[in-house]
Amino acid sequence: MHDGRRLRHAPLRLAACIDAPPDTLAQALAAQPLPRQLAENGWLHLYCVHGDTPLRWHADGGWDMTERRAALLTRHGKHAAIAPALAGIGWDLALVDSFDTDSLGAFTGETPRAGSQLDAALAKARLACELSGLRYGIGSEGSFGGDPWLGRCGWATELLLCWTPSANTRWKPGRAGRKPISAAGR
């Protein structure tokens, strides 16, 4: 409901697929505050189906392909292992190998890491976005040490996270699936 100043609650969520040029839709949204406000709050999902590629309108006012693409920065063959898993949930993974990821630190300790495993994965995800120009970056960083129970057996951990610069948000796997992590928190 709208009281003239702000929206009170979300009684339902709507999706609209509109066959019109993206620029025309953007102008219509600029002239109509209520649909724009509904879309910004996630209550109205707008899709432009004009042309060959469907686009989705985002709260930042831009259009993005509804097909999810992410960039993975690696030189260690991780793309071959990660891409099929992401393809199964509708993501296309682009390989970025133009940067020496070992310069950010190596889990073997040959090149010291500045910060934690999470910091290294985040740096790789940010660089993947920057170098590829894509909206999403995947960062991957491994670590090797003692097992978490007795510390006597070798234990390898690979951390994957997804980062998007427009929201300055990153996700990493957790016990209940993906968990958002604040920009300052871990």
DALIN-V76329 format. One record per run of one state. SS is the DSSP state (A for helix, B for strand, O for the rest). FROM is the first residue (numbers start at 1). LEN is the number of residues. Records with the same first field share a line. If there is no record, write none. Layout:
# DALIN-V76329
SS->FROM-LEN / FROM-LEN
This chain:
# DALIN-V76329
O->1-1 / 3-4 / 8-6 / 19-3 / 32-1 / 41-3 / 49-6 / 58-5 / 66-2 / 74-4 / 88-3 / 97-4 / 105-12 / 133-3 / 147-7 / 165-4 / 175-2 / 182-5
B->2-1 / 7-1 / 14-5 / 44-5 / 55-3 / 63-3 / 68-6 / 91-6 / 136-11 / 154-11 / 169-6 / 177-5
A->22-10 / 33-8 / 78-10 / 101-4 / 117-16
